[in-house]
Amino acid sequence: MANSLSLVEMHPGVWRGSQAQMKQSRLLPTGFTHFDSALSGGFPASGVIRIVCLPGCGELSFLKSVFNSLQAETLAVFINAPGMLTAPWLNRTGFNPSDCKLVTTPVDLSGWATEEAIKSDACSLVCCWTKSILPGQARRLQVAAAQHECMVVLFEHPENIQHPLPIALDLLFMPATEGFEVNINKQLKGWPVRGVKERFKYTPDNSAIASAMSRFNRLPEQDGARHG
């Protein structure tokens, strides 16, 4: 019985509560004070992180500091991104475009594509936008990510069914006034935390467009009245 238990404990997908700090000793700060405090320092450098959020809400820009802390000269793979990731945007976010791979695959193959990218040993980061992931799939990705020292970020839409997952970090991002409100549903190094608020502006407003339209689309009689 003791030998059987020892074999179970050696499995990379199994950890004890007392081992959590040892296995997740390297943390990458997000640059947001309240968020990092609630996370006991930041994101784990390896393992699976699920972020439930609306696609295109600035989810990648929010994590710019984390991405900049990852190992240089390794690949970053983006699977089924909701929009076009252009070279100028990648540069602004801290990526070298030549070190980035954009992958488009059928939704039912996104998990397979993510696992293959992890196992290639060429990636320090894999980001995948996917539908609701099952616990068994998540466990496979968590084990692979830990073994190959890769950060895997899974983005899910809030309307999908969210199962509890055996992963390193599970987050819910919600739009709030002038930023985000984040629920930390699960983390290896601490307890769940709800309602962490951070100021963050990503989506530009249309004030510049409105100003330009008001200047260049003025009616002729308005110009005449002003200058006459």
Buried (B, 14 or more C-beta within 10 A) or exposed (E): EEEEEEEEEEEEEEBEEEEBEEBBEEBBBBBBEBBBEBBBBBBBBBBBBBBBBBBEBBBBBBBBBBBEBBEEEBBBBBBBBEEEBEEEBBEEBBBEBEBBBBBEBEEEEBBEBBBBBBBEEBBBBBBBBBBEBEEEBBBBBBBBBBBBBBBBBBBBBEEEEBEEBBBBBBBBBBBBEEBBBBBBBBBBBEEEBEEBBBEBEEEEEEEEEEEEEEEEEEEEEEEEEEEE
